[in-house]
């Protein structure tokens, strides 16, 4: 059985507003994205906030016990498949789920939002 995660964060940019860096370091290739799934208890989240939110160290190097598993992250995902029991937010829009649902997240085409050309 797979461990339950409390949060799943996925994105294509390494840094978001206010300097928050919720992903491990790495350079993405076309079709890849960053991900971080966290199943840590709240006291561990608080203790590791500098790594988890501000990228002050590489969160992919954090190990917890023999199995690890409380934090799964990377900068090389092409597809994630997960079972969700709650709703989720994508691009600021909340999606509610009535029942447990299997969701697939995969890379899409690159879109240019800003250009100096």
N, C-alpha and C positions, 0 to 999 in steps of 0.2 A: 504493500500500500504506500502511496505517496503521501508526503507530509502536507498538511494544510498550510497555506500561505495566507497572510492577512492582507498584504498589498502586492500588486503587480504594476510596475511602471515600465512603459515601453516608449521609445522615442527615437528620433533620427538626429537630434542635435544634442551635443554633450553638455551644454550649459543652458539653463533657463533663467528667468528673471531673478534678480537679487543675488546673482552669483551662485545659485544652487546648481550643483553638479550631482544628480542622483544616480549616475551610472559609473561603472568602472572605466578607466582610460582605455582608449583604443581608437583606431581609425577604421571607419566603415568602408566597405566596398559596395558597389552598386547592388541594391536589393537587400542589404543587411540593415539591422537596427539594433539599438541598445536595449537591454532589458535588466530589470532587477526585481526579483520576487523575494519578499521578506516574510518569514514566519517566526521571527524572534519575539520573545515576550517584551513588553513595553520597557522594562528596566534595561534590557540590552540595547534596544533602539536608542534610548537616552544616552547610554554610555558610548555608543558608536556613532552618534550624530555627526561629529566632524568628518568621518569617513563616508557615511551614508548620504548626507545632504550636501556637504561642501567639498567633497573630493580631496580632502587633505591627506588622504592615503588611499591606496588601491583597495576598494572593498572586496574585490575578487580574491584578495589574499587573506581575508578574515576566515578563520576556521573555528568551529564550535564543536568540541568533543570528537569522538571517533568518526561519527557519520557525517558531521557538518549538516548540510541540508536546511538549516534555518535561514540561510541566505543563498540564493542562486542567482548569479548575474553573469553578464557577458556583453561583448561588443561585436558579436559575430552571428547573431541569430538571423535566419532567413524565414523561419516559421515557428510559431509557438501554438500548441494545442493545449487548452486547459478547460476544466470544468468550473463554471462559476455558479455560485449559489445566491449571489446578490447582484444588484445592478452594476453598471460601469459607466464611466464618463469617457467620451471621446470627443476631442476638439471642443470641449466646453459644454457638450450636450449630454444630459443624463439619460441613460437607457435602463429601464426597469426590466427585470426578469421575473416572471411568475413562478417558474420552476427552475430546477438545476438545468443548466444548459452547457453544452460543449461548444466552445468558441475557438476559432482558428484565427490567428493574427499572422499576416504575412506581409512582406515588403511589396510596395507598389512602385509606380513610376516616380521619378524625381520631378519635382515641381519647383520652378524658380519663383521666389516671392519678391526678390529684390535684385535689381541689376543696376550697375553704374554705367552701362553701355548707352 
